[in-house]
Each structure stands twice: as structure tokens, then as C-alpha cells.
Amino acid sequence: MDTLTHTATGLFLSRVGLGRWTPRALPILLLAANAPDIDVVSAVGGSLNYLHYHRHLTHSLAAMPVMALLPVLLVRVAGRKPVHWLGAFFAALIGVASHLLLDLTNIYGLRLWLPFSGEWLRLDLTGVIDIWIWGVLLLGIAGPFVGRLVGSEVSSGTVREKNPGRGFAIFALAFLLLYNCGRGVLHARAVAALDSRLYGESIPLRVAALPSPANPLRWRGLVETSDFYEVEDVNLAGEFDPTRGMVFHKPEPNAALEAALHTAAIQEFLRFARFPLWRVTPVAAPENGQKVEVLDMRFGTPLAPGFLASAVLDSKLRAVETSFTFGAPRPR
């Protein structure tokens, strides 16, 4: 998820009770809820380096204790004031766990089992940014301020809530849980609708239902058959018509594809890509050269690719140039 969602979650965890576990719990939880994203420093090594290390070891279960200890140490050293070490550590551990759980819900995924397994896990329930989650989190942040303004108008004899933000925090965290559970039910329905159809005369090998940024009832359906990918609009409020999808054919295996498979950029990308689609095009230079590209259909199509790795081959199928680029994800 995005930084705003992680930070707000850390704030709400502090307000619902974890803030009483140790002095300076709030900064500890804010840092812990964002700690796994320290891997952003890998971007200085280029986009391919970032692809490899983003949501890598810092997002694993094995690294959770280290990720929890770092915010505690930072707050203790920077603040130069004591903390309750046991309470601070377990509060930070919950903050780190909230980060991993939120990242697990979206389509990018994470590798929980590192360093023992590099398997990507994902639930495909939400995008990295979800406007419904944003709306409720912002309500949870702004609500206490509005409450104080209203409270200032009541008589001084009225008993006021000692922690006006706690109720809003409970509401926001409960919404996160129930919203993702609800999206899980809708996701299962969308996957079932995609998997129960024939596409032309082809049976789907794999299907995925990817979330819409605004409407929980609409999903971007992705179907893989032996010969092509098909992108569908799945609206759970209406009838699903598999004949309206966009079809993208897979190329036949050839020597250029085989040669590109041996390049480091494409090997790294294929460790990440879930639905890879290849294309081969001629290039002017080098003479009789070819450009082999592979994209992940989760993040776009050949018409508007998102994540894309490529290799330029010469006439002898030797790689003379490789690259990897992040593009803006496209719904179609």
C-alpha cells in the first residue's frame, strides 16, 4: 500500500491502545508501520535493482523482529529519553505486521518467506492506492479535530472524552478489516466468473481478477490460454460477457526469444512477472537486429505497457542492449 495508508494505520494503532505500552509510542508506531519500505534506497542502483530489492527481505517474516527493533532504537537515540523496551518492541512488531498485511492485499505482492523462498504472495484485493481506504483514513484523522471544535461549544460542565481519537481509530481499523474481507468475497466471485467460461474454443489455463481503482464491483479480468491472453471487464452488478474482451496473441517460440531468456534483465523480470507476454520486432540498428520485449499483463497491455523488460539482439542473436522500465499501470 501507499505511505499515507501505512502511516495512518500506525497512528490509529497508537490511538486504540498501543500508545500506552511505552513512552513515545506514537513515533515508534509511525516509523514501524513504514519500516519495511526502507528498501526504497535500492532505487539508487537503477530500476532493475529496485525491482529485485523492492518488497524483498525487509517485507519478510524473518526480518520482522529487525524491522521492529530499528524504529525503537531510532526513537530512543534521537529522543534521548527512555522507553519501555518490551512494550515498545511489541508495539513496533504489530506496526510492521500491519505493513505486511496491507501490502499482501494488493496486486504487487510481497515475498514473505525470504530468505528461504522467493515466492511472491498476493491477494489481488486492492490497488496500491485505494480511494475508499483513503477516504475512511482521512475521516479517522480529521474526525477528532472536528470533535474538539464541536466540544469547545458545549458547556464546561460536560464530561469530555479523554481520548476523542480512539473511537475514530477503532472505526478506521475495523473498516480496513471488513473492507478487505468484503473485497475478498467479491474477488472470489470475479475469479469464478472468469474461470467458468470458454474463450473462443479455449479453456483458460489461469485467470486473475484485478481490482478497479474506484468501484469494488468492477474487476479487470485477465485470462491466459495456451495461445493468447484476454482482458475482460467484469462487472459483478451485471452479466459477464466473455466475447467483449481484448485479445493479445502469444508469439510462437523462436530463437530470438530463447536468446533473450539468457539476459540478466529479462531473467530478473521473469522472477517478478506473473502473466508475461512476449513480442519481437525488427530494429534498424544493429543491422538485421531484433528487439525482444516482455511485459506483465497485470500492469498493462501491449497497447499501454506498465512493467516492461527488453533486449536488443544483433544478427547473431547476441544481446547488445537490455533495459527495464516502470510505466504507469494502465487498466486496459
TORDOZA-692392 format. One record per residue (C-alpha): chain; y, z, x. Coordinates in Angstrom, 1 decimal. Each point is the difference from the previous one (the first is absolute). Layout:
<node fiba="A" Y="Y" Z="Z" X="X"/>
...
% end
This chain:
<node fiba="A" Y="0.0" Z="0.0" X="0.0"/>
<node fiba="A" Y="3.7" Z="-0.1" X="1.0"/>
<node fiba="A" Y="2.0" Z="2.7" X="1.8"/>
<node fiba="A" Y="1.8" Z="1.0" X="-3.2"/>
<node fiba="A" Y="-3.2" Z="0.8" X="-1.8"/>
<node fiba="A" Y="-1.5" Z="1.9" X="2.9"/>
<node fiba="A" Y="3.2" Z="2.0" X="0.5"/>
<node fiba="A" Y="0.4" Z="0.9" X="-3.6"/>
<node fiba="A" Y="-3.6" Z="1.1" X="-0.2"/>
<node fiba="A" Y="0.6" Z="2.3" X="3.0"/>
<node fiba="A" Y="3.0" Z="1.5" X="-1.8"/>
<node fiba="A" Y="-1.9" Z="0.6" X="-3.2"/>
<node fiba="A" Y="-2.9" Z="1.6" X="1.8"/>
<node fiba="A" Y="2.5" Z="2.5" X="1.5"/>
<node fiba="A" Y="1.5" Z="0.7" X="-3.4"/>
<node fiba="A" Y="-3.3" Z="0.6" X="-1.9"/>
<node fiba="A" Y="-0.9" Z="2.8" X="2.3"/>
<node fiba="A" Y="-0.8" Z="-1.1" X="3.6"/>
<node fiba="A" Y="3.5" Z="0.9" X="0.9"/>
<node fiba="A" Y="-1.0" Z="3.7" X="-0.2"/>
<node fiba="A" Y="-2.7" Z="-0.4" X="2.6"/>
<node fiba="A" Y="2.3" Z="0.1" X="3.0"/>
<node fiba="A" Y="3.7" Z="0.1" X="0.9"/>
<node fiba="A" Y="1.4" Z="-3.5" X="0.4"/>
<node fiba="A" Y="-2.8" Z="-1.5" X="-2.1"/>
<node fiba="A" Y="2.3" Z="-2.7" X="-1.4"/>
<node fiba="A" Y="0.7" Z="-1.8" X="3.3"/>
<node fiba="A" Y="-3.6" Z="0.5" X="1.0"/>
<node fiba="A" Y="-1.3" Z="-1.6" X="-3.2"/>
<node fiba="A" Y="2.5" Z="-2.9" X="0.1"/>
<node fiba="A" Y="-1.1" Z="-0.8" X="3.5"/>
<node fiba="A" Y="-3.7" Z="0.4" X="-0.7"/>
<node fiba="A" Y="0.2" Z="-2.2" X="-3.1"/>
<node fiba="A" Y="1.3" Z="-2.8" X="2.3"/>
<node fiba="A" Y="-1.8" Z="0.9" X="3.2"/>
<node fiba="A" Y="-2.8" Z="-2.7" X="-0.1"/>
<node fiba="A" Y="2.7" Z="-2.7" X="0.0"/>
<node fiba="A" Y="0.8" Z="1.0" X="3.6"/>
<node fiba="A" Y="-2.1" Z="-3.1" X="0.8"/>
<node fiba="A" Y="3.2" Z="-2.1" X="-0.8"/>
<node fiba="A" Y="0.8" Z="0.3" X="3.8"/>
<node fiba="A" Y="-2.8" Z="-2.6" X="0.6"/>
<node fiba="A" Y="2.4" Z="-2.6" X="-1.4"/>
<node fiba="A" Y="1.7" Z="-0.1" X="3.4"/>
<node fiba="A" Y="-3.1" Z="-1.8" X="1.3"/>
<node fiba="A" Y="0.4" Z="-2.8" X="-2.4"/>
<node fiba="A" Y="-1.3" Z="-0.9" X="-3.5"/>
<node fiba="A" Y="-3.6" Z="-0.4" X="1.1"/>
<node fiba="A" Y="0.0" Z="3.4" X="1.8"/>
<node fiba="A" Y="1.5" Z="1.5" X="-3.2"/>
<node fiba="A" Y="-2.7" Z="-1.5" X="-2.1"/>
<node fiba="A" Y="-2.6" Z="1.6" X="2.2"/>
<node fiba="A" Y="1.5" Z="3.5" X="0.1"/>
<node fiba="A" Y="1.7" Z="0.3" X="-3.4"/>
<node fiba="A" Y="-2.1" Z="2.3" X="-2.2"/>
<node fiba="A" Y="-2.2" Z="0.6" X="3.0"/>
<node fiba="A" Y="-1.1" Z="3.3" X="1.5"/>
<node fiba="A" Y="3.0" Z="1.9" X="-1.4"/>
<node fiba="A" Y="-1.3" Z="-0.8" X="-3.5"/>
<node fiba="A" Y="-3.5" Z="1.3" X="0.6"/>
<node fiba="A" Y="-1.7" Z="3.2" X="-1.1"/>
<node fiba="A" Y="-0.8" Z="0.8" X="3.6"/>
<node fiba="A" Y="3.7" Z="0.0" X="1.0"/>
<node fiba="A" Y="1.2" Z="2.1" X="-3.0"/>
<node fiba="A" Y="0.1" Z="3.3" X="1.9"/>
<node fiba="A" Y="2.1" Z="-1.5" X="2.8"/>
<node fiba="A" Y="2.3" Z="-1.7" X="-2.5"/>
<node fiba="A" Y="0.4" Z="3.4" X="-1.8"/>
<node fiba="A" Y="0.7" Z="1.9" X="3.2"/>
<node fiba="A" Y="2.7" Z="-2.3" X="1.4"/>
<node fiba="A" Y="2.5" Z="0.7" X="-2.8"/>
<node fiba="A" Y="-0.6" Z="3.7" X="0.3"/>
<node fiba="A" Y="0.7" Z="-0.1" X="3.7"/>
<node fiba="A" Y="3.0" Z="-2.2" X="-0.4"/>
<node fiba="A" Y="1.6" Z="2.3" X="-2.6"/>
<node fiba="A" Y="-0.8" Z="3.1" X="2.1"/>
<node fiba="A" Y="1.4" Z="-1.4" X="3.2"/>
<node fiba="A" Y="3.1" Z="-1.7" X="-1.6"/>
<node fiba="A" Y="0.8" Z="2.9" X="-2.3"/>
<node fiba="A" Y="-0.7" Z="2.7" X="2.7"/>
<node fiba="A" Y="-1.1" Z="2.3" X="-2.7"/>
<node fiba="A" Y="-3.5" Z="1.4" X="-0.8"/>
<node fiba="A" Y="-2.3" Z="-1.5" X="-2.6"/>
<node fiba="A" Y="-3.2" Z="1.4" X="-1.5"/>
<node fiba="A" Y="-2.3" Z="-2.2" X="2.0"/>
<node fiba="A" Y="-3.1" Z="0.1" X="-2.4"/>
<node fiba="A" Y="2.1" Z="-0.6" X="-3.1"/>
<node fiba="A" Y="2.1" Z="-2.6" X="1.7"/>
<node fiba="A" Y="-3.1" Z="-1.9" X="1.3"/>
<node fiba="A" Y="-1.8" Z="-0.1" X="-3.4"/>
<node fiba="A" Y="3.2" Z="-1.0" X="-1.8"/>
<node fiba="A" Y="0.4" Z="-2.8" X="2.5"/>
<node fiba="A" Y="-3.6" Z="-1.0" X="-0.4"/>
<node fiba="A" Y="0.5" Z="-0.4" X="-3.8"/>
<node fiba="A" Y="3.1" Z="-2.1" X="0.8"/>
<node fiba="A" Y="-2.0" Z="-2.3" X="2.3"/>
<node fiba="A" Y="-2.8" Z="-0.2" X="-2.6"/>
<node fiba="A" Y="2.5" Z="-1.1" X="-2.7"/>
<node fiba="A" Y="1.1" Z="-2.9" X="2.3"/>
<node fiba="A" Y="-3.5" Z="-1.2" X="0.5"/>
<node fiba="A" Y="-0.8" Z="0.2" X="-3.7"/>
<node fiba="A" Y="3.1" Z="-1.9" X="-1.0"/>
<node fiba="A" Y="-0.7" Z="-2.7" X="2.6"/>
<node fiba="A" Y="-3.6" Z="-0.3" X="-1.2"/>
<node fiba="A" Y="1.2" Z="-1.1" X="-3.5"/>
<node fiba="A" Y="1.7" Z="-3.2" X="1.1"/>
<node fiba="A" Y="-1.3" Z="-3.4" X="1.1"/>
<node fiba="A" Y="0.8" Z="0.3" X="3.7"/>
<node fiba="A" Y="-2.5" Z="2.8" X="0.4"/>
<node fiba="A" Y="-0.8" Z="2.3" X="3.0"/>
<node fiba="A" Y="-2.8" Z="0.8" X="2.4"/>
<node fiba="A" Y="-1.0" Z="3.6" X="-0.9"/>
<node fiba="A" Y="-3.2" Z="0.1" X="2.2"/>
<node fiba="A" Y="1.6" Z="-0.9" X="3.4"/>
<node fiba="A" Y="-1.0" Z="0.4" X="2.8"/>
<node fiba="A" Y="-3.6" Z="-0.2" X="-1.3"/>
<node fiba="A" Y="0.6" Z="-3.1" X="-2.3"/>
<node fiba="A" Y="2.8" Z="-2.5" X="-0.4"/>
<node fiba="A" Y="-0.9" Z="-0.7" X="-3.6"/>
<node fiba="A" Y="3.1" Z="-0.6" X="-2.2"/>
<node fiba="A" Y="0.0" Z="2.1" X="-3.3"/>
<node fiba="A" Y="2.3" Z="-0.9" X="-2.9"/>
<node fiba="A" Y="0.2" Z="0.6" X="-3.7"/>
<node fiba="A" Y="2.3" Z="-2.8" X="-1.0"/>
<node fiba="A" Y="1.8" Z="2.1" X="-2.6"/>
<node fiba="A" Y="3.6" Z="-0.3" X="1.1"/>
<node fiba="A" Y="2.2" Z="-2.0" X="2.2"/>
<node fiba="A" Y="1.6" Z="1.5" X="3.1"/>
<node fiba="A" Y="3.1" Z="0.5" X="-2.2"/>
<node fiba="A" Y="-0.5" Z="0.9" X="-3.7"/>
<node fiba="A" Y="3.1" Z="0.1" X="-2.2"/>
<node fiba="A" Y="-1.7" Z="2.4" X="-2.6"/>
<node fiba="A" Y="-0.8" Z="2.5" X="2.7"/>
<node fiba="A" Y="3.5" Z="-0.4" X="1.4"/>
<node fiba="A" Y="1.6" Z="0.6" X="-3.4"/>
<node fiba="A" Y="-1.9" Z="3.3" X="-0.5"/>
<node fiba="A" Y="0.5" Z="1.2" X="3.5"/>
<node fiba="A" Y="3.7" Z="-0.6" X="-0.3"/>
<node fiba="A" Y="0.0" Z="1.9" X="-3.3"/>
<node fiba="A" Y="-1.8" Z="2.9" X="1.8"/>
<node fiba="A" Y="2.7" Z="0.0" X="2.7"/>
<node fiba="A" Y="3.0" Z="-0.4" X="-2.3"/>
<node fiba="A" Y="-1.3" Z="2.3" X="-2.8"/>
<node fiba="A" Y="0.8" Z="3.3" X="1.7"/>
<node fiba="A" Y="3.6" Z="-1.1" X="0.7"/>
<node fiba="A" Y="0.5" Z="-0.9" X="-3.6"/>
<node fiba="A" Y="-1.6" Z="3.3" X="-1.0"/>
<node fiba="A" Y="2.5" Z="1.9" X="2.1"/>
<node fiba="A" Y="2.9" Z="-1.8" X="-1.5"/>
<node fiba="A" Y="-1.2" Z="0.8" X="-3.5"/>
<node fiba="A" Y="-0.8" Z="3.6" X="1.0"/>
<node fiba="A" Y="3.5" Z="0.5" X="1.3"/>
<node fiba="A" Y="1.3" Z="-0.6" X="-3.6"/>
<node fiba="A" Y="-2.1" Z="2.8" X="-1.5"/>
<node fiba="A" Y="1.1" Z="3.6" X="-0.2"/>
<node fiba="A" Y="-0.3" Z="2.2" X="3.0"/>
<node fiba="A" Y="-2.3" Z="2.3" X="-1.9"/>
<node fiba="A" Y="-2.7" Z="-2.6" X="-0.3"/>
<node fiba="A" Y="-3.0" Z="0.5" X="2.3"/>
<node fiba="A" Y="-0.3" Z="-3.1" X="2.2"/>
<node fiba="A" Y="-3.1" Z="-1.4" X="1.6"/>
<node fiba="A" Y="-0.3" Z="1.1" X="3.7"/>
<node fiba="A" Y="-1.5" Z="-3.3" X="1.0"/>
<node fiba="A" Y="1.3" Z="-2.7" X="-2.3"/>
<node fiba="A" Y="-1.7" Z="-2.8" X="2.1"/>
<node fiba="A" Y="-3.5" Z="1.3" X="-0.5"/>
<node fiba="A" Y="-0.5" Z="-1.3" X="-3.5"/>
<node fiba="A" Y="1.2" Z="-3.5" X="1.0"/>
<node fiba="A" Y="-2.2" Z="0.1" X="3.1"/>
<node fiba="A" Y="-3.1" Z="0.9" X="-2.0"/>
<node fiba="A" Y="0.9" Z="-2.8" X="-2.5"/>
<node fiba="A" Y="0.4" Z="-2.6" X="2.8"/>
<node fiba="A" Y="-3.2" Z="0.9" X="1.9"/>
<node fiba="A" Y="-1.9" Z="0.1" X="-3.3"/>
<node fiba="A" Y="1.3" Z="-3.5" X="-0.8"/>
<node fiba="A" Y="-1.1" Z="-1.3" X="3.4"/>
<node fiba="A" Y="-3.5" Z="1.2" X="-0.7"/>
<node fiba="A" Y="-0.3" Z="-1.2" X="-3.6"/>
<node fiba="A" Y="1.8" Z="-3.3" X="0.6"/>
<node fiba="A" Y="-2.5" Z="-0.9" X="2.8"/>
<node fiba="A" Y="-2.9" Z="1.1" X="-2.2"/>
<node fiba="A" Y="1.3" Z="-2.2" X="-2.8"/>
<node fiba="A" Y="0.5" Z="-2.9" X="2.3"/>
<node fiba="A" Y="-3.5" Z="0.5" X="1.3"/>
<node fiba="A" Y="-1.3" Z="-0.5" X="-3.6"/>
<node fiba="A" Y="2.1" Z="-3.1" X="-0.5"/>
<node fiba="A" Y="-1.1" Z="-1.4" X="3.4"/>
<node fiba="A" Y="-3.6" Z="0.4" X="-0.9"/>
<node fiba="A" Y="0.6" Z="-2.0" X="-3.2"/>
<node fiba="A" Y="1.8" Z="-2.7" X="1.9"/>
<node fiba="A" Y="-2.8" Z="-0.3" X="2.6"/>
<node fiba="A" Y="-2.6" Z="-0.1" X="-2.8"/>
<node fiba="A" Y="1.8" Z="-2.8" X="-1.7"/>
<node fiba="A" Y="0.2" Z="-2.1" X="3.2"/>
<node fiba="A" Y="-3.6" Z="0.6" X="0.9"/>
<node fiba="A" Y="-1.5" Z="-0.9" X="-3.4"/>
<node fiba="A" Y="1.3" Z="-3.6" X="0.0"/>
<node fiba="A" Y="-1.1" Z="-3.3" X="1.5"/>
<node fiba="A" Y="2.6" Z="-2.0" X="1.9"/>
<node fiba="A" Y="-0.7" Z="-3.7" X="-0.6"/>
<node fiba="A" Y="-3.7" Z="0.2" X="0.5"/>
<node fiba="A" Y="0.2" Z="2.7" X="2.8"/>
<node fiba="A" Y="-1.0" Z="3.6" X="-0.1"/>
<node fiba="A" Y="2.5" Z="2.3" X="1.8"/>
<node fiba="A" Y="-1.2" Z="1.4" X="3.3"/>
<node fiba="A" Y="2.7" Z="2.6" X="0.1"/>
<node fiba="A" Y="3.0" Z="0.9" X="-2.2"/>
<node fiba="A" Y="3.0" Z="2.2" X="0.3"/>
<node fiba="A" Y="2.7" Z="1.2" X="-2.4"/>
<node fiba="A" Y="3.3" Z="0.6" X="1.8"/>
<node fiba="A" Y="2.8" Z="2.0" X="-1.7"/>
<node fiba="A" Y="3.1" Z="-1.5" X="-1.5"/>
<node fiba="A" Y="3.2" Z="1.6" X="1.3"/>
<node fiba="A" Y="1.3" Z="0.8" X="-3.5"/>
<node fiba="A" Y="-2.6" Z="-0.3" X="-2.8"/>
<node fiba="A" Y="-3.1" Z="2.2" X="0.3"/>
<node fiba="A" Y="-1.8" Z="-2.3" X="-2.5"/>
<node fiba="A" Y="0.5" Z="-3.1" X="2.1"/>
<node fiba="A" Y="-2.1" Z="-0.6" X="3.1"/>
<node fiba="A" Y="-0.2" Z="-2.8" X="2.6"/>
<node fiba="A" Y="-3.6" Z="-1.1" X="-0.2"/>
<node fiba="A" Y="-1.6" Z="-1.4" X="3.1"/>
<node fiba="A" Y="-3.4" Z="-1.7" X="-0.2"/>
<node fiba="A" Y="-2.0" Z="-1.3" X="2.9"/>
<node fiba="A" Y="-2.8" Z="-2.5" X="-0.5"/>
<node fiba="A" Y="-2.1" Z="-1.9" X="2.6"/>
<node fiba="A" Y="2.5" Z="-2.9" X="0.0"/>
<node fiba="A" Y="3.4" Z="1.3" X="-1.0"/>
<node fiba="A" Y="2.3" Z="2.9" X="-0.9"/>
<node fiba="A" Y="1.6" Z="0.2" X="-3.4"/>
<node fiba="A" Y="3.1" Z="2.1" X="-0.8"/>
<node fiba="A" Y="0.2" Z="1.2" X="-3.6"/>
<node fiba="A" Y="2.5" Z="1.8" X="-2.2"/>
<node fiba="A" Y="-1.9" Z="2.8" X="-1.7"/>
<node fiba="A" Y="1.9" Z="1.6" X="-2.9"/>
<node fiba="A" Y="-2.0" Z="2.8" X="-1.5"/>
<node fiba="A" Y="2.2" Z="-0.1" X="-3.2"/>
<node fiba="A" Y="-1.3" Z="-3.6" X="-0.8"/>
<node fiba="A" Y="-2.9" Z="-2.3" X="0.5"/>
<node fiba="A" Y="-1.0" Z="-1.0" X="3.5"/>
<node fiba="A" Y="-0.3" Z="-3.8" X="0.5"/>
<node fiba="A" Y="-1.7" Z="-0.9" X="3.3"/>
<node fiba="A" Y="0.9" Z="-3.7" X="-0.3"/>
<node fiba="A" Y="3.7" Z="0.7" X="0.7"/>
<node fiba="A" Y="-0.4" Z="1.2" X="3.6"/>
<node fiba="A" Y="1.2" Z="-1.6" X="3.2"/>
<node fiba="A" Y="-2.8" Z="-1.4" X="2.1"/>
<node fiba="A" Y="0.1" Z="-0.1" X="3.8"/>
<node fiba="A" Y="-3.0" Z="-1.7" X="1.6"/>
<node fiba="A" Y="-1.7" Z="1.2" X="3.2"/>
<node fiba="A" Y="-0.2" Z="-2.5" X="2.9"/>
<node fiba="A" Y="-3.4" Z="-1.1" X="1.3"/>
<node fiba="A" Y="-1.1" Z="1.7" X="3.2"/>
<node fiba="A" Y="1.0" Z="-2.0" X="3.0"/>
<node fiba="A" Y="0.4" Z="0.3" X="3.8"/>
<node fiba="A" Y="3.7" Z="0.9" X="-0.3"/>
<node fiba="A" Y="-0.7" Z="3.0" X="-2.2"/>
<node fiba="A" Y="-2.8" Z="1.1" X="2.4"/>
<node fiba="A" Y="2.3" Z="-0.3" X="3.0"/>
<node fiba="A" Y="2.8" Z="2.0" X="-1.8"/>
<node fiba="A" Y="-2.4" Z="2.8" X="-0.8"/>
<node fiba="A" Y="-0.2" Z="0.8" X="3.7"/>
<node fiba="A" Y="3.8" Z="0.7" X="0.4"/>
<node fiba="A" Y="1.1" Z="3.6" X="0.1"/>
<node fiba="A" Y="2.7" Z="-0.4" X="-2.6"/>
<node fiba="A" Y="-2.4" Z="-1.3" X="-2.7"/>
<node fiba="A" Y="-2.7" Z="2.4" X="0.9"/>
<node fiba="A" Y="2.4" Z="2.9" X="-0.4"/>
<node fiba="A" Y="1.3" Z="-1.4" X="-3.3"/>
<node fiba="A" Y="-3.5" Z="-0.5" X="-1.4"/>
<node fiba="A" Y="-0.7" Z="3.7" X="0.6"/>
<node fiba="A" Y="2.7" Z="0.6" X="-2.5"/>
<node fiba="A" Y="-0.2" Z="-2.9" X="-2.5"/>
<node fiba="A" Y="-2.0" Z="0.6" X="-3.1"/>
<node fiba="A" Y="0.1" Z="-3.5" X="-1.5"/>
<node fiba="A" Y="0.7" Z="-2.5" X="2.9"/>
<node fiba="A" Y="0.8" Z="-3.6" X="-0.8"/>
<node fiba="A" Y="0.1" Z="-2.6" X="2.8"/>
<node fiba="A" Y="1.9" Z="-3.2" X="0.3"/>
<node fiba="A" Y="0.1" Z="-2.6" X="2.8"/>
<node fiba="A" Y="2.9" Z="-2.4" X="0.6"/>
<node fiba="A" Y="0.9" Z="-2.5" X="2.7"/>
<node fiba="A" Y="2.9" Z="0.7" X="2.3"/>
<node fiba="A" Y="2.2" Z="-2.3" X="2.1"/>
<node fiba="A" Y="-0.3" Z="2.1" X="3.1"/>
<node fiba="A" Y="-2.2" Z="0.2" X="1.9"/>
<node fiba="A" Y="-1.3" Z="-3.5" X="-0.5"/>
<node fiba="A" Y="-2.9" Z="-0.2" X="-2.5"/>
<node fiba="A" Y="0.4" Z="3.7" X="-0.5"/>
<node fiba="A" Y="-0.8" Z="2.0" X="-3.1"/>
<node fiba="A" Y="1.5" Z="3.2" X="-1.5"/>
<node fiba="A" Y="-2.6" Z="2.4" X="-1.6"/>
<node fiba="A" Y="1.5" Z="2.6" X="-2.3"/>
<node fiba="A" Y="-1.7" Z="2.8" X="-1.9"/>
<node fiba="A" Y="1.8" Z="2.1" X="-2.7"/>
<node fiba="A" Y="-1.1" Z="3.0" X="-2.1"/>
<node fiba="A" Y="0.1" Z="-1.1" X="-3.7"/>
<node fiba="A" Y="0.8" Z="3.6" X="-1.0"/>
<node fiba="A" Y="3.6" Z="-0.5" X="1.3"/>
<node fiba="A" Y="0.8" Z="-3.6" X="-1.0"/>
<node fiba="A" Y="-1.4" Z="-3.5" X="-0.3"/>
<node fiba="A" Y="0.3" Z="-3.1" X="2.2"/>
<node fiba="A" Y="3.1" Z="-0.8" X="-2.1"/>
<node fiba="A" Y="1.7" Z="3.2" X="1.0"/>
<node fiba="A" Y="-2.1" Z="1.9" X="2.6"/>
<node fiba="A" Y="0.5" Z="3.6" X="0.9"/>
<node fiba="A" Y="-2.1" Z="1.1" X="3.0"/>
<node fiba="A" Y="-0.9" Z="-3.0" X="2.1"/>
<node fiba="A" Y="-1.7" Z="-0.5" X="3.4"/>
<node fiba="A" Y="-0.1" Z="-3.3" X="1.7"/>
<node fiba="A" Y="-1.3" Z="-1.8" X="3.1"/>
<node fiba="A" Y="1.2" Z="-3.4" X="1.4"/>
<node fiba="A" Y="-2.8" Z="-1.9" X="1.7"/>
<node fiba="A" Y="0.2" Z="-2.9" X="2.4"/>
<node fiba="A" Y="-2.2" Z="-3.1" X="-0.2"/>
<node fiba="A" Y="-2.8" Z="1.9" X="1.8"/>
<node fiba="A" Y="0.2" Z="2.9" X="-2.5"/>
<node fiba="A" Y="1.6" Z="2.4" X="2.4"/>
<node fiba="A" Y="2.5" Z="2.4" X="-1.4"/>
<node fiba="A" Y="3.4" Z="-0.6" X="1.5"/>
<node fiba="A" Y="2.0" Z="2.3" X="-2.4"/>
<node fiba="A" Y="-0.9" Z="2.8" X="-2.4"/>
<node fiba="A" Y="2.2" Z="2.0" X="-2.4"/>
<node fiba="A" Y="-0.1" Z="2.5" X="-2.8"/>
<node fiba="A" Y="2.8" Z="0.5" X="-2.5"/>
<node fiba="A" Y="0.8" Z="2.3" X="-2.8"/>
<node fiba="A" Y="1.6" Z="-1.7" X="-3.0"/>
<node fiba="A" Y="1.3" Z="1.3" X="-3.3"/>
<node fiba="A" Y="-3.0" Z="0.5" X="-2.4"/>
<node fiba="A" Y="0.0" Z="-2.6" X="-2.8"/>
<node fiba="A" Y="-1.6" Z="0.5" X="-3.4"/>
<node fiba="A" Y="-1.3" Z="-3.6" X="-0.1"/>
% end
